[in-house]
Every structure is written in structure tokens, then in C-alpha cells.
Amino acid sequence: MEYTDKIYVAGHTGMVGSAIVRLLKGRGYKNIVVRPHGGLDLTRQGEVEDFFQEEKPDYVFVAAAKVGGIRANSSYPVEFALDNMYIACNVLKAAHESRVKKLLYLGSACCYPNTASIPVKEGDLLNGSPEKTNEAYALAKNFGVSLCGYYRKEYGDDFIAAVPVNCYGENDCMDPLNSHVIPSLMQKYHRAKMEKLPGVELWGSGKPLREFIYVDDLADACLFLMEHYFGEGHINVGTGMELSILQLAGLISEVVGYTGKILCDPSKPDGKSSNALDSSRLFGLGWKPGYTMQRGLEKMYQWYLGCHMEGGEGGNSCLKTMEGAGDGKQDNY
């Protein structure tokens, strides 16, 4: 990409989209196009086509999605399926018709089937059913990943897809009911420190292993792939490092400064024993993560404290879900 090329980042208010915008600006790209959800509804084909005809971007990052936790996915499968498929259909179709030079679409590691061997390889994506609790979301995102390949096969479009592991960091969802494990534990230990609680419960045995990537590393990987990956098929984006949930809880409590006990409750479910991705293809291209878990958690906690201090307990928008906070849904587009 040239520094003057027009680059459209779909989903720029979300965690990953905002990190991509920060990175592009930091690298000197001067022609970045964004639109808030109120100004461009990516689920509306006409609006998307009009936008692409007007702006004619050269490069497109598709980080837009309707996302949410288990409760939201289970309660609103129609919305999670349709909205995410509409986004993929509309954006990729308009990008093809306006002849963008290259497009990167972001999938999700939760779309891989539960039966896949660990670490999960790219070829495992459609070799089984995804987890039932997020099936509608997973099927829609898998459709978007596959659609990139179809456009490449039929029309020769340079559309690529990346499938990242669990992401965390600045602009993460801090809603208590719908946040994922890292923001959930960070808030829990912060409050425990403030209230001087002697111990904090951790669901499950703490033994399951998880792989995480800091959002700035994911943004860096996306830009790297845009510049260096021209192959067929999607590509995994991970760190190659796993840690147990108990180790994660210990790291977060250390970063937060909570000195109480971590109390595992083995009567609660553990989930999968591991969810690591095989990112050897990406590493083979020359990309490596820059953040350790310790450094990433420290940076996220400083962001959280900034929001917390500015807006009070949950008073700043960065501590809430995006649109639909009342029903547990997030619209990161």
C-alpha cells in the first residue's frame, strides 16, 4: 500500500477496527476512510454500494461484525446470523464491483469445530460443527471467510481472510454480563482490590489452556498480511503461546495489584481443554507478535483505569457494549 492510497476500515469503533486505524495513522497512512454505524449501515446493500461508488477505496479492512457473549448469541441467533452475513455479502460485493486492489476480512477462531485437533490448522475450518452456543455467529463468519475465496476463484479478486485467536486490549467490551474472560477478570480483581476482598472466585479448575493476542499485535498482523500475503485460503493469526486460566488469573491479579486469594470452583464448567491455533503459516511469512501477555495486560489495565477514572464505574462509553447494551448485543460496525 502507498501512503496516499485510500484505505477503508469497516468497524473502526470496535476493538480491532480502532487498533487498525491507530496503526495506520502511526505508520503514516494519510487517506483513511471511516463511517460510524449511524452514517453507514453495512447490513443495507444500497447504502454500502453507494458508499463504495462515492469513496472508491483502494484497500479495505473488514473488522465490522455483530458480536456478543454466550447469552447474546443464544438469545438472538437470527440477528447474529443475518447481520454478519449481510455485512460480508454487501462489503465484498461492493468491493468487487468498485475494483478495490485488496481486501482483508476478519473471521474468528471460535468458528472452528470443537472436534478439531490442537493446535487447530486452517484446513480444519469446515470439518465439523462449531460450538452450539455461538453456532449462528460462527456459520455467518465462516461464510464470509469462504466468500473471500469464492471471489478470488471466480473473479481473481485479491480478497484474503484472517482468523485470529482470542483478542483483548484497548476498547474491549467491559460490560459485566457480556465481556470475555480477560476483561471480566480484570474488572473482578480491580473491584476486589478496591473493596479489600480476601478472595475472588474463579470458575472451573483453572486448568484449561487458552491462547490470546493483544489487539495491537492483531492490527499489526492484519497490516502485514495486507502487504505480504497473496495466497489462497484463510490464514490463522495467533501467538503460539498458551497459558492456563489459573496462570492468566494470577497475571491479571498481579497487574491489577490484587493480593487476595484466587479460589477455583471446580464445580463450574471448564470448557475446552485448549483452543490454540496453528499459526506456522503466518510465522513462516516473517511475522511475530510483539507483546507478551504481561505487557499487553498492563497496557489494557492502564486504558481501563483511564476510562474508569474519567467516567466513574461504568460511566464511560468504553466500559459499555456498543449499540444494544440493554439486550447484550454489540454492533461493532
Residue pairs with C-beta under 8 A, 6 or more apart in sequence:
1 7
1 29
1 58
1 59
1 226
1 227
3 28
3 29
3 30
3 31
4 30
4 31
5 29
5 31
5 58
5 59
5 101
6 31
6 33
6 55
6 56
6 57
6 58
6 59
7 24
7 29
7 31
7 32
7 33
7 57
7 58
7 59
7 60
7 61
8 32
8 33
8 34
8 55
8 57
8 59
8 60
8 61
9 17
9 20
9 21
9 24
9 32
9 33
9 34
9 61
9 63
10 17
10 42
10 60
10 61
10 62
10 63
10 64
10 87
10 91
10 333
11 17
11 62
11 63
11 64
11 65
11 332
11 333
12 18
12 20
12 21
12 34
12 35
12 63
13 36
13 37
13 171
13 322
13 332
14 63
14 64
14 65
14 67
14 171
14 322
14 330
14 332
14 333
15 167
15 169
15 170
15 171
15 172
15 173
15 215
15 332
16 63
16 106
16 164
16 167
16 215
16 218
16 219
16 222
17 61
17 63
17 64
17 332
18 170
18 171
19 169
19 170
19 171
19 215
19 216
19 218
19 219
20 61
20 63
20 219
20 222
20 223
21 32
21 34
22 216
22 219
23 216
23 219
23 220
23 223
24 32
24 223
25 32
27 223
33 55
33 57
35 51
37 322
37 323
37 331
37 333
40 47
40 48
40 51
41 47
42 48
42 64
42 86
42 87
42 90
42 91
42 333
43 82
43 83
43 86
43 87
43 90
43 333
44 86
44 90
45 86
45 89
45 90
45 93
48 90
48 91
48 93
48 94
49 90
49 93
49 94
49 97
51 94
52 94
52 95
52 97
52 98
52 100
53 94
53 98
56 98
57 95
57 98
57 100
58 100
58 101
58 102
59 100
59 101
59 102
59 103
59 226
60 91
60 95
60 100
60 102
60 103
60 104
61 103
61 104
61 106
61 222
61 226
62 87
62 88
62 91
62 92
62 103
62 104
62 105
62 106
62 144
63 106
63 222
63 332
64 87
64 91
64 332
64 333
65 84
65 87
65 106
65 141
65 332
65 333
66 79
66 80
66 83
66 84
66 87
66 137
66 329
66 330
66 331
66 332
66 333
67 137
67 173
67 330
67 332
68 76
68 80
68 137
68 178
68 321
68 328
68 329
68 330
69 177
69 178
69 179
69 180
69 328
70 133
70 134
71 177
71 178
71 328
72 80
72 178
72 327
72 328
72 329
72 330
73 80
73 133
73 134
73 135
73 136
73 137
74 133
75 327
75 328
76 327
76 329
77 135
77 136
78 136
79 329
80 134
80 136
80 137
80 140
80 329
81 136
81 137
81 139
81 140
82 140
83 140
83 331
84 137
84 140
84 141
84 143
84 144
85 140
85 143
85 144
87 144
87 333
88 105
88 140
88 141
88 143
88 144
88 147
89 147
91 103
92 103
92 105
92 144
92 147
92 148
92 151
92 159
95 103
95 157
95 159
96 151
96 155
96 157
96 159
101 158
102 158
102 159
102 160
102 226
103 148
103 157
103 158
103 159
103 160
104 159
104 160
104 161
104 162
104 222
104 225
104 226
105 144
105 145
105 147
105 148
105 159
105 160
105 161
105 162
106 161
106 162
106 163
106 164
106 222
107 141
107 142
107 144
107 145
107 161
107 162
107 163
107 164
107 234
108 137
108 138
108 141
108 163
108 164
109 120
109 163
109 164
109 165
109 166
109 236
109 238
109 275
109 277
110 130
110 131
110 134
110 137
110 138
111 125
111 130
111 137
111 138
111 139
111 141
111 142
111 145
111 163
112 120
112 124
112 125
112 130
112 163
112 277
113 124
113 125
113 127
113 128
113 129
113 130
114 128
114 129
114 130
114 131
114 272
115 127
115 128
116 124
116 127
116 128
117 124
118 273
118 274
118 275
118 276
119 238
119 276
119 277
119 278
119 279
120 236
120 275
120 276
120 277
120 278
121 236
121 278
122 163
122 233
122 234
122 235
122 236
122 278
122 281
125 142
125 145
125 163
125 234
126 142
126 146
129 135
130 138
130 139
130 142
131 138
144 161
145 161
145 163
145 234
147 159
148 159
148 160
148 161
148 234
149 159
149 161
149 232
149 233
149 234
151 157
151 159
152 158
152 159
152 232
153 232
158 230
160 225
160 226
160 229
160 230
160 231
160 234
160 235
161 234
161 235
162 221
162 222
162 225
162 234
162 235
162 236
162 237
163 234
163 235
163 236
163 237
163 277
164 213
164 218
164 221
164 236
164 237
164 238
165 211
165 212
165 213
165 236
165 237
165 238
165 239
165 275
165 276
165 277
166 180
166 181
166 182
166 210
166 211
166 212
166 213
166 275
167 212
167 213
167 214
167 215
167 218
168 180
168 182
168 183
168 212
168 213
168 214
168 215
168 296
168 297
168 300
169 214
169 215
169 216
169 296
169 299
169 300
169 303
170 215
170 216
170 299
170 300
170 303
171 215
171 303
171 318
172 179
172 180
172 182
172 183
172 215
172 300
173 179
173 180
173 183
173 321
173 322
173 330
174 183
174 187
174 304
174 307
174 314
174 318
174 319
174 320
175 319
175 320
175 321
175 325
175 328
176 184
176 187
177 328
178 321
178 328
178 330
179 187
181 210
181 245
181 248
182 212
182 248
182 252
182 297
182 300
183 300
183 304
185 202
185 248
185 249
185 252
186 252
186 255
186 256
186 297
186 300
186 301
186 304
187 304
188 200
189 200
189 249
189 252
189 253
189 256
189 258
190 256
190 258
190 301
190 304
190 308
191 197
192 200
192 258
192 260
193 256
193 257
193 258
193 259
193 260
197 260
198 260
198 261
199 260
199 261
199 262
199 263
200 253
200 258
200 260
200 261
200 262
200 263
201 263
201 264
201 265
202 245
202 246
202 249
202 262
202 263
202 264
202 265
203 265
203 268
203 269
204 245
204 264
204 265
204 266
204 268
204 269
204 270
204 271
205 246
205 264
205 266
205 270
206 244
206 245
206 246
206 249
206 262
206 264
207 244
207 245
207 246
207 270
207 273
208 244
208 245
208 270
208 271
208 272
208 273
208 274
209 242
209 243
209 244
209 245
209 273
209 274
209 275
209 276
210 242
210 243
210 244
210 245
210 248
210 274
210 275
211 238
211 239
211 240
211 241
211 242
211 275
211 276
211 277
212 239
212 248
212 293
212 296
213 221
213 237
213 238
213 239
213 289
213 291
214 289
214 291
214 295
214 296
214 299
214 300
216 290
216 291
216 299
217 239
217 289
217 290
217 291
217 296
218 237
220 287
220 290
221 237
221 282
221 287
221 289
222 237
224 285
224 286
224 287
225 235
225 237
225 282
225 285
225 287
228 285
228 286
228 287
229 235
229 285
235 281
235 282
236 277
236 278
236 279
236 281
236 282
237 277
237 279
237 282
238 276
238 277
238 278
238 279
238 282
239 279
239 289
240 276
240 279
240 283
240 289
241 293
242 274
242 276
243 251
243 293
245 270
246 262
246 264
248 293
249 262
250 262
251 293
251 294
251 297
252 297
253 259
253 260
253 262
255 294
255 297
255 298
255 301
256 301
291 299
303 318
304 319
307 316
307 318
307 319
308 316
308 319
310 316
311 317
311 318
311 319
314 320
321 328
321 329
321 330
322 330
322 331
322 332
323 329
323 330
323 331
324 330
324 331
